């Protein structure tokens, strides 16, 4: 008969359980709670405001079997190790487990793993601690605060705007930020400016280009064509003299390793992953993946963090790996340490590979495509952070004529340093000379060069871009709104509520989002005030640090909030706010009116505003780049009966063109028709679909397995007859 296991370890997920069980001896049984097992009820607020904000926690419905199983296992165990995630929420889950399983203090022990490796797991089990009640109280305060705002404000929105709406302490601020940015874009007044580029030539006939910089004594901008004309009249036909030639070395340092916000931003920019997807894949890498030849391994450290701190062991391991793999010259010479921001909780290390020597190439076969790409990003950023600076040879040439200065520069890499592992591609950096990056000819100070041509280019300042998911997260972090664990859920919520919509990669507020935000600004200014929300986050941090009482903070908030709620109810008596229709460019084929956006059980769609006289509806039209290769009309993105995207001519059956391939903005250089690419993630090479073109690429050579003819015919959309 097998010996019963005397120690119980409870984690959240089965993947994490499998990884940890591998590192512990036969006396340990590791089980998964599958997340929260106790929470506030869904049917009511569950908070007794009158009696000190006492929460009424209840077992989560539908989880009775899991709870019974854990109770039986806990009763048999000598010690129960609560090994949920190492953050506020994880601490709260452990506390709820302790209460739910009725565990005495001496039997319930808390352990945390910043990384799931054998050394860390065994060391943590050997050094357990009590549950940190300050962390639990900080999480309780956040949960109850959000519950009060949601349950008190949402019914008001239902009555005054429409059913199904919600308000939240962080989501309302995030929505306001998107609304404010849209208003900023609408009110933006562009300013004119000009580039003036001189094409110069040496006596030997070697040419180079230099951009107008100003006068010999100060930098100057050209704001009108008259300014440009004045400079051109002065220098045309006159010799230019090389005033200075400066050679130098320029060094660039690597970025620090990732924290939650920067990982979400970079994964969005480089990999096209949403913040929610990024965190889901990162959780898989943290909890453990079966690696060929290694077994189950937790590949990265905990991914919800705002700290740039790195352990001494990780720094030493990175140094050894870099010297062995790339050579002594590529190591910085000592560990690089990075300063964590003043608003950070600094509870965990930065996100890094658990074992730096496990390169992306070594584990690639064992990972999915998404896991590999995200791991490569994390591994590369961390490894690069400990490498030597990249060194560039830089030359700057100033040429003068009639008191005006034109500048040319060129930079090329002399030593790659950290860029051998991780190329930054910093978006904000632009070359000073937009004319090009051609190397400069040998030039000497005092040398005379001739003017061959002056090129002018008119430009206008552009408004700030709409937020993408990544830039909204960066703005929230900078303003102290939310914390690492809340960024992705917040954006998911405001898009699910249709306060904002995603167009391409950018977020745009809907009329609904603008209406709700206006009401909140008028009646609940604190809730949508960025500074107030940031101060509330600071207060929750103080609860975590044991410096503030959570119930007192709730009381101070509720006094002002309750007063605003009462005044709003009085002021809005009998008022119902109408959300303006969001008008589209699509025209109703029955009555000729412009269709408007509506929402239903299955999301947004287009409908005729003439309802009930006209009942025409259609899916939202997404116009794709390029033109129909058969008739030159627009190509629209549609969805098949089984939910697959396809692309069809806007004329529908009158044209008959449809394809599963994605149209691109590129035209074929031979026939001029729109080129297409395979659907799916990652970079795909465009191809020509015109059978009469010499560049035509047949279907069997496009790199994918075509569906069987019957399957394709069965799936073929019905739009051709109805579009």
N, C-alpha and C positions, 0 to 999 in steps of 0.2 A: 504494500500500500504506500502511495506517494506521501511524503512528508508534507504537512500543511504549511503554507507560507505564513510566517508570523508577523511580517511588516507589510503595511499597505501604503501605496503611493497613489495619490489622486491627481490627475492632470486634466486638461480640458479635452484634448483630442486623441483619437486612436493612434495617429501617426506619431505624436509626441510620446505616447505610452510605449509604443514599440521601440522607439529609439532609446528611451531611458531604461527600459527593462533589460536591454542588451548590456548595459553598463553595470547593472546591479547583480548581486548574487542571487542564489536560489531561494533565499529567505524572503525576497521582496516580490510582492504582487503589485503590478502597475495597471491601473484602470483609468478610464476616461469618463468624466462627468458630462461630456458633450456640451460644455458651456454652462450658462446659468441654470440653477435648479430652484432658486427662490428669488422672487422679485415683487415689485408693487403690482397690484391687480390691474388688469386691463379694463375692467368694467367701471371702475371709479378711481378717484384721485389716489386713495389709499394713504393719505397723509392727514393726521389730526392736527390741524393748524392751531386750534385753540389750546391744545395740551402739549405745547413745546415742539411742534412739528414732528410728532411721533409717527414713524412710518408703520404701515401695516403690511409686512412682508408675508407672502403666501407661496407655497410650492407651485411651480410652474405646471399648468395643466398639460396633460399628455406625457409627463415625465415620471409618472408614478412607478413604472417598472425599474427605471434607472435608480430612483431614490431607494426603493426597496432593496435592490441588489447591493447598493453602496452601504446601506445600513447593516445588512447581513455580513458583508465583508469587513466593515469597521468593527463590528462586535467581536469577530474572531481575532482581530489583529491586536498585537501588543502596542504598536504605535501607528498612528495615521499621519503620514507626511502629506501636507497640502502643498502641491507643487504647481499651482497655477501661474500664469504669466507674471513677470516681475514689474507690475505697474499698479496704479490705484485700482483699476478694475479687477486685476488678478487678485489683489489683496482682498478686495470686497468679496469676490467669488469664494476665496478660501474661508473668509469669516462666515459667509452664508452656509457653506458646507459644514463648518464646525457647529453652527447653531442647528441646522437641519438634521444632522446626524447625532446631535446631543452628545458631543465629545467633551470630556473634561479637559481643562487646560493642560494637564500633564500628559495627556494622550495625543492631543492635537499639536503637531509641530509644523512650522512653516519653513519651506525651503524654496529658493529661487535659483534659476539658472539664466545668467546673462548669455551664455552659449551652451548648447547641449553637446558637450564633449565628455569623454570618459572621466578626465581629470576633474572638470568642474562639477559634474553630476555627483561623483563619489565624495568630493570635498564638501559639497553642499549638504549631502545626506549626513555626513559626519559632524556638521556644525549647524544644526537647525536652530531656529529662534521662535519666539512667540509671534503671534499675529500682531502687526503694527496697527494699533487702533487709530492712530492719527491718519494713516493712509486710508483706512476704512471710512473714517468720518469725513475726509475730504471727498471721497467718492459718494458717500451718502448725501453730502451737502449739494454736490453737483446734480445728482439724480433727483433729489427733492426739489431743488431750485428749478430745474428744467420741467419737472412734473407740474409744479405750481403755475409756471408761465404757460405751459401748454394747455392745461386743463381749465385755467381761468380765462385765457385770451381766445383760445380756439372757438368756443361757443359764441363769443362776441363776433368773430369774423364770419361764422356761419349765418348769424342773424342779419348782419349788416352787408355782407357781400355775397357769399354763396356757401353751401354745405361742402364739407370735406376739406376745408382749409385748415392750416395749422400755423401757429406761431411758436418761435423758440428763441431762447436767449442768444444762441450763436447763429442759428440759421437766419434769423431776421436781420442781424448785422451783416452777414455775408450777402444776403439779397440786397440790402441797402447799398453795399459797396458796388455791386454790379449796376444797380439803378443809377447811382451817382456818377459812375464812369460813363454810362450812356448819355447822361445829361451833359457831362463835360464834353463829350464828342459832338453833341448837337450844337452846343454853344461855342464851339471852337472857331476862331477867326484865323484863317491861314495868313502867313506872312511870306512875302516874296523874297527869294535870295537867288544868287547866280553863282555858278562855277565858271571860272575863266581859266582855260588850260592852254599853255604855250607849248608848241612843238618846236624844239630847238635843235640845232645841228652844229657839230664841231667842224673845224677846218678839214678834218679827215672824212667828213660826210657821215659820221655816226650820229644818230638822232636819239633824243630822249624827250620826255615830257615833264613839265613843271607846272604846278598849280599856283594860281595867284594867292599870295599870302597876306599882302598889305603893303605898307610903305617900308622904307629901310629902317624906320624907328619904331613902328608899332603894327600890330595885326589889324587888319581892316576887312570888313565884310561888304559885299556888293549886294545892295538891296533893290536895285532897279536896272533897267536896260540903259538908262542914262549914265549910271555909275560905270557900267561895263564899257559903254561907248567912250567915256572920258579916258579910261585906262588904255583902251585900244588905240585911240588917236595919239596918245602920248608915246606908245612903244612901237607902233607899226613903222617898219623901215629903219628902226634904230638897232644898234648892236646891243646884245646882252653881255654882261661881264660876270664871270663866276666870282662871287665875293668870298664864299667859304666852302670848303669841302671837309666835312667832319666824318671821320671813321670811328666807330666805337663798338663796344660789346654791350649787348642788352640781355639781361637775364630774366627769365620768367619762372616764378615758383609754382609748384602744383597747388591745386585746391585741397582743402581738408577732406577727410573721409566724409561719407554721407551721414546726415541725420535724417529723420523721417521726411521733413519738408523738402530737403534738397534731393532726396532719392525720388520722391514723387514727381518733382519738377523735371529732373533729368530723364526719368523713365518716360515721362510724357513727351518730352522734346525729342529724345533719341529713338525710343522704342514704340512710341504711339500708344503707350498703355495708360489707361485711366488710373487715377489715384487708387480707386477701389481695387482694380485688378492688380496693381503694383503691390498693394499690401497683402492681397490674397496669395500671390506667388511668393512674396517674401516670407510669409508665415510658413509656407511649405518648406522653404529652404532652411528656416530656423528650426522647425520641428523635426526635420530629418528626412533624408532621401536615401534610398538603397543605392549605394555606389558599388559598382563592380570591383571586386577585390578588396573592398573596405568594409562592406556591410552597411548598416544604416548609420548615416552621419548627419549631424546638424551642421549645415554648411556655413551659416552666418550667425552673428550675434543677434540679440533681440532688436527688432526693427522699429519699435516705437520709442524714440529717444530724441532729445533735443540737445544732447551733450556731445562735444567733440573730444572728450577724454578717451584715451587709449591705454590699455593695460601695459605694464612693463614687459610682460611675457610676449604680448603681441608685437610690441615694438622690436624686441630682441629677435623674434622669429622672422619678422619682415627683413631686418638687417641681414641676417644670415642668408635668407633666400635670395635677396637682391644681389649680394656679393657673389654667391655661387652661380646664379643664373645669368647675370648680366655683366659682372665684373666690378672691381673695386671702384672704378671711376663713376659708376652709375648710382652708388650709394651716397647719400647726403653727407655721411661721415659721422653722424650722431642721430639719435632719434628726434624726429620732428614732433613737437607738441603744439597743439592748437588751442587758442583761448575760446572758451565757451561763452556764448552771449549772456548778458546780464539777466535776461528774463528766463533763462533755462532752469529747469528743475535739476538737471545734472544727476539724475538717478541712475543712469546706465551709460555704458560706453557708447561711442559712435558705432555706426553699422560697419562691420568689417567681416572678412572671412574668418571662420573659427580656426582654420588651419591654413596659413598663407601659402604653404607649399602645395596645397591642393589647387592647382591651376585650373582654369576653365577647360582647357584641352584634356586634362586628365579625367574630368568627370563628365565630359560632354555626352558620351554614349549613354550615360545613366539618367540624363535629364531630358525633360520635354524642351521644345524649342523656346518657350517663354521662360522656363526656369534657367536655361543656359544663358539666354541673353541678359536676364536680370543679374544672375550670378557674375557673369563676365563684367558687367558694369560695376558692381560692388567690389569685386576683387581688384579690378583695374584701378578704381579710384583710391582704394586703400593703399595698394602697393605703390602707386605713383606718389602718394603723399609722403612716402619715406625715401624717395629717390632724389637724385641731384637735380638742380635747376637745369632747364633747357637754356642753351646759350645761342644767341643770334648775332651775326655780323651785320652791323647797321651802318649805312652811309647816308648822309643828308647833305644835299647840295643847294645852296642859295644863289640864284642868279638875279642880278639887278639891272634895271633899265629905267632911266628917267625918274629915279627916286622910288620906283615900285619894285617889290621883291616877289619873285616866284620861287617856289620850293619843290624840289624833287627828292624822293627818298626811296631806298630799297633795303629790304631786310631778307636775309636767308639764314637758315639754321646752320650753326657751326658744330654744336654738340646736342644731340636729341634729349639727353637726360631722361626725365620722367615721361616725355612724349613717346618714348619707345614702348610704353605700356598703355598710356591713356592720353589721347589727344583731346584737349579741352574744347576747341572750336567755340570760343567765346563769342556769343552772338553780338554782344554790345561793342566789340572792338571793330572799328572800321579803319581802313587805310586812309591816311591823310591825302593821298593822291588817287582819286577814283579812276584816273586814266589807265592804270595798269600796273603790273609788278615786274616789268621788264628790267633786267639788270642795267645799271647806268654805265656809260662808257668811262674810260679813264679821264678824269678832269683835274685841272690844276687851278688854284686860286689865281685870279688875275687874267685867266684865259678868256678870250672873246669868243662868243658863239652867236650864230645867226638865227633870227626868227624865221621859221618856215611857215607857220600857220597858227592862228588863234581860234580855238574852239570855245564857244560859249554854250552854257546850258542853263535854262531857266528852271527853277524849282520853287516849291512852296512847302512851308512847314506843314506837317501832317498832325492830325489830332492823336491823342494817345490811343493805343490799340484797345479793343475790348479785352477783357480778361479771358484767358484760357483757364482751364482747371489748374494748370501748373502755376500761372502767374497770380491767380486768386489765392492759392495756398501761400505763395511767397508774401503777398500783401497781408494776409491774415497773420502770418508769423511775425512780420515786421511790426504790426500794430498790436501784437499780443492778444489776438482773438483766437480762442480755442487752444488746444494743446495737440501734440502729435497724434493721439488716438482719435481726435475729433475731426481732423481736416477732411478726410475722405467721406465719412458719413454725412458731414454737413453738406458737401456738394451733391452727394447722392440725394439728400432730402429736398434741397431747393429745386433740383431738376425734376424729381418725382412729383413734387407739388405743382410743377409747371409755373413757378415764379420766374424761372429763367429757362431758356432753351439753348441747346447747343447747336450752333450753325458752323459746320466744319469743325474746327478745333476751338472756336470762340463761344463765349457765353453772352447771350443777349437777354435782357429782361423782357418779359411779356407784359401786356397791359394789366394782367392780373397781378403780377409782381409789383408793378408800379403803383397800382391802386392800393394794395395791401401796405406797401412801404409808406405811401403818403398818409394813410390812416395811422400807422404806427408812429410816424414822425410827429403828427399833430397831437395824438392822444397819449402815446407812451414813449416820449423822447428818450428816456433812459434805456429802454430795452434795445433801441436801435442806435444808441450812441456808442461809437467805437471806444472812446476813452472810458466810459462807464463800464463797458463789458470787459475791457482790459484790466481795469481795477478789480473787478469781480474775480477774474482769473488769479490775480495776485493774492486776493483774500483767500481763495481756495488753496493756493500754495502755502499760505501761512498756516492754514488748518493742518495741512500735511506735515509741516515742520513743527507742529505742536505749539505754535505761537498765537493761535486764535481759536475761539470756541465756535464750532460750526452752527450751533443753534442760534447763537447771538447774531451771526452774520445773516442767517435766514430771516431772523426777526427784523433786523435793520432794513433788509431789502423789502420784506413784505409790507412794512408800514407804508412806504412810499408807493409801492406797486398797487396796494389795495385802494389807496386814496385816488390814484390815477384811474383805476378801473371804475370806481364809483362815479367819478366826474365824466368819464367817457360814456357810461350807460345813460347818464342824465342828458348829456349833450346830443346823443345820437338817438334819442327817443323818436320813433316814427321815421327814422332815416334809413334808406336802403341805397347803398352805393352801387352804381351801375358800372360794370367793367366794360370799357369801350371795345368794340369788335376790332380784332386785328385783321386788317384787310390784306388779301394776297393779290398778286398780279394775275392770277388765273381767273378766267371768265366763265360764268355759268353757260353751258351750251343751250339751255332751255330758255332762259330769260335775259341773258346778256349782262347780268350784274356781276360785279367782282365778288368772288367767293371769299368767305371769312374763315378763320381758324376756329374750330370748336374742339371740345374735349369730350370723350366718352369712356366707356368701360375699358376699351383697348387702346386708349391714348388719343393723341390729337389727329384731327382729320379736317378736310375742307368741306364747307357746306354753303349753300345758297342763303343769303340773308333774307330772302323772300319767303321763308317758311312761315306759315304752313301752305301758302299758295304754291310755292315751288319747293319740292323736297329733294332736289338734286344734292348728292354728296359724292365725294371722291377722296382717295388717299392723298396725303400731302405730297406735292410734287417737289422732287429734288432735281434741279437742272444740273446736268453734268457738263464738263468741258467738251469742246469739240462739236461736230455737226454730224447728222445722220449721213452715213456713206452712200445711201441710196437716193435721198431727195434733198439733203442739205438742211433739213429742219433741226429743231432742238432734240437732244437726246435726254430722256427722263429716266430717273431711277425708280423702279417699281418693285413690288414684292409679290412673289408667287403665292399660290394657295397654301404651299407648305412652309412659307416664311423665308424662302431664299430670294436674295436680291437679284434682279436682272435689269437690263437696260434696253429701252425701246424708243422708237421714234414717236414724237408727240402726236403725229397724225394717226397712230394706231393702225387699224386695218387698211386704211387708205394707202399706207406705205408698206406695212408688214414687216419692217425691220425690227429684230430683237436679238439680243445676245446675252450670254452669261459673262462675257469678258468685260473688263472695265474700260470705258473710254478715257483717254488721256488728253492733255492740252497740246500734245505734240502732233504735228502733221507729217505725213510721209514726205521725205525730200524728193521722191520721184513722181508720185501722182497727186500729192497735196491733200489727200483725204486723211481724216482723223485716224490716229493709230490707237490700238487697244493693248491692254496687258492682262495677264492672268489675275483672277481675283485671289485674295488671300493677303496675309501680312508679309512685311518685308519688301525689299526692293525687287521689282519685276521689270524685265526689259520689254519696252513697247514693241509691237509688231504691226505690220500692215495686213489688213484683212481683204484688200481689194484683189480679186483673182486675176484681174487684167494688168496688175502692176508687177514690174520685175522684182520688187521687194516683197511680194506676197509670201506669207508664211502659212503653209497648210496646217490644218488642225492637228494632224498626227505628229507635227514637229514643234508644237507649242509647249511641250513639257508637262502635260498632265494627261491623266487617264480620262478619256471621254466616257460619259455614261452610255450604257447600252441604248440603242435606238428606241426601244419600247419605253424604257424608263424616262428618257428625255421627252418623248412625245406625251407620256402621261403627265409629266411635270410641267410641260409647256404652258405658259400662262394664257388665260382667256382674254387678256387685254386687247388682242388684235381685233376682236369683234365688238369690243365695248368701249375702247378708249375714245 
